[in-house]
Amino acid sequence: MTNAHSTTSSPNRGPRLSAADKHQRDRYLREFIPAIVTFWILLAVVLNTVDEQTYGARLWVLLPVLPMIGVAVALYRAVQRADEYGRVVLLECMALGFGAAMVASLALGFLGIIGEAWTFGGWLVFGIGMTTWTGSLLVRNLR
């Protein structure tokens, strides 16, 4: 028994994506990548320019949260468009992102034990997880 994904495979790269699968992937990445890039840009701006003593600093430091709404929308739309294989790919990549975030969280936690705590450590953990997720999607699907 074969499916559309296993009929055209190469020995080293796994199954090739159909034109429809590539279209879905590209559509997702067009929604997802700008949001994560915007997150990183805003995070860098906030970390380097916002003075915590200024009026409105609490609002400015929340600015990197806004692109994550775009990530959530992109993910929801991708899952709705995906077939079973596509959902498996998304889950695998999410698992890698989660694992990377947990390793980063552990590292920061252990550094905190010896007094090396970073005030932006939570954002760093989140960013590492999301970037790993994005990178794994790109690597997993570039065929």
C-alpha positions as CSV (number, residue, x, y, z in Angstrom):
1,M,0.0,0.0,0.0
2,T,1.5,3.3,-1.0
3,N,0.4,6.9,-0.7
4,A,1.2,10.0,-2.8
5,H,4.1,10.9,-0.6
6,S,6.0,7.6,-0.9
7,T,5.7,6.9,-4.6
8,T,8.3,9.4,-5.7
9,S,11.1,9.2,-3.2
10,S,14.8,9.3,-3.4
11,P,16.9,7.0,-1.2
12,N,18.6,9.9,0.7
13,R,16.0,12.6,0.9
14,G,12.8,10.8,1.7
15,P,9.5,11.4,0.0
16,R,9.1,14.3,-2.5
17,L,6.3,16.7,-2.0
18,S,3.6,17.0,-4.5
19,A,2.9,20.4,-6.2
20,A,-0.1,20.9,-3.9
21,D,2.0,20.1,-0.8
22,K,4.7,22.5,-1.9
23,H,2.1,25.2,-2.4
24,Q,0.7,24.6,1.1
25,R,4.2,24.7,2.5
26,D,5.1,27.8,0.7
27,R,1.9,29.5,1.8
28,Y,2.6,28.6,5.4
29,L,6.2,29.8,5.2
30,R,5.1,33.1,3.6
31,E,2.8,33.7,6.7
32,F,5.2,32.2,9.3
33,I,8.6,33.5,8.4
34,P,7.8,37.3,8.3
35,A,6.2,37.0,11.8
36,I,9.2,35.2,13.3
37,V,11.7,37.6,11.7
38,T,9.6,40.6,12.9
39,F,9.7,39.0,16.4
40,W,13.5,38.9,16.3
41,I,13.8,42.4,15.0
42,L,11.5,43.8,17.6
43,L,13.1,41.8,20.4
44,A,16.5,43.3,19.4
45,V,15.1,46.8,19.3
46,V,13.4,46.4,22.7
47,L,16.4,44.9,24.4
48,N,18.8,47.5,23.1
49,T,16.7,50.7,23.2
50,V,13.9,50.6,25.8
51,D,14.9,52.2,29.1
52,E,12.9,50.6,31.9
53,Q,12.7,54.0,33.7
54,T,10.8,55.7,30.9
55,Y,7.1,56.3,30.7
56,G,5.4,53.5,28.8
57,A,8.3,51.0,29.1
58,R,5.9,48.3,30.1
59,L,4.1,48.6,26.8
60,W,7.2,48.8,24.7
61,V,8.7,45.6,26.2
62,L,5.5,43.8,25.2
63,L,6.0,44.8,21.5
64,P,7.6,41.5,20.5
65,V,4.5,39.6,21.5
66,L,2.5,41.1,18.6
67,P,4.2,39.1,15.8
68,M,3.4,35.9,17.7
69,I,-0.3,36.6,17.0
70,G,0.7,36.2,13.3
71,V,2.6,33.0,14.2
72,A,-0.5,31.6,15.9
73,V,-2.7,32.5,12.9
74,A,-0.3,31.0,10.4
75,L,-0.1,27.8,12.4
76,Y,-3.8,27.5,12.7
77,R,-4.3,28.1,9.0
78,A,-1.6,25.6,8.1
79,V,-3.0,22.9,10.3
80,Q,-6.5,23.4,8.7
81,R,-5.0,23.2,5.2
82,A,-2.8,20.2,5.9
83,D,-3.4,16.6,5.2
84,E,-2.3,13.9,7.7
85,Y,1.3,13.8,6.4
86,G,1.5,17.6,6.7
87,R,0.2,17.5,10.2
88,V,2.9,14.9,11.1
89,V,5.6,17.2,9.6
90,L,4.3,20.2,11.6
91,L,4.2,18.1,14.8
92,E,7.8,16.9,14.3
93,C,9.0,20.4,13.8
94,M,7.1,21.7,16.8
95,A,8.6,18.9,18.9
96,L,12.1,20.0,17.8
97,G,11.3,23.6,18.7
98,F,9.9,22.5,22.1
99,G,13.0,20.4,22.8
100,A,15.3,23.3,21.9
101,A,13.4,25.6,24.2
102,M,13.5,23.2,27.0
103,V,17.3,22.7,26.7
104,A,17.7,26.5,26.7
105,S,15.5,26.8,29.7
106,L,17.5,24.2,31.6
107,A,20.8,25.9,30.7
108,L,19.5,29.3,31.9
109,G,18.1,27.7,35.0
110,F,21.4,26.1,35.9
111,L,23.2,29.4,35.2
112,G,20.7,31.0,37.5
113,I,21.8,28.7,40.3
114,I,25.3,30.3,40.3
115,G,23.9,33.8,40.0
116,E,24.1,34.3,36.2
117,A,20.4,35.2,35.7
118,W,19.4,37.2,32.6
119,T,16.4,39.4,32.8
120,F,15.4,38.5,29.2
121,G,16.0,34.8,29.6
122,G,12.3,33.9,29.1
123,W,12.2,35.7,25.7
124,L,15.5,34.0,24.7
125,V,14.0,30.6,25.5
126,F,10.9,31.4,23.4
127,G,12.9,32.8,20.5
128,I,15.2,29.7,20.5
129,G,12.2,27.4,20.4
130,M,10.5,29.3,17.6
131,T,13.6,29.7,15.5
132,T,14.4,26.0,15.8
133,W,10.8,25.2,14.7
134,T,11.2,27.5,11.7
135,G,14.6,26.1,10.8
136,S,13.4,22.5,11.1
137,L,10.5,23.3,8.9
138,L,12.8,24.7,6.3
139,V,15.3,21.8,6.4
140,R,12.5,19.2,6.6
141,N,10.6,20.6,3.6
142,L,13.3,21.9,1.3
143,R,13.0,19.3,-1.5
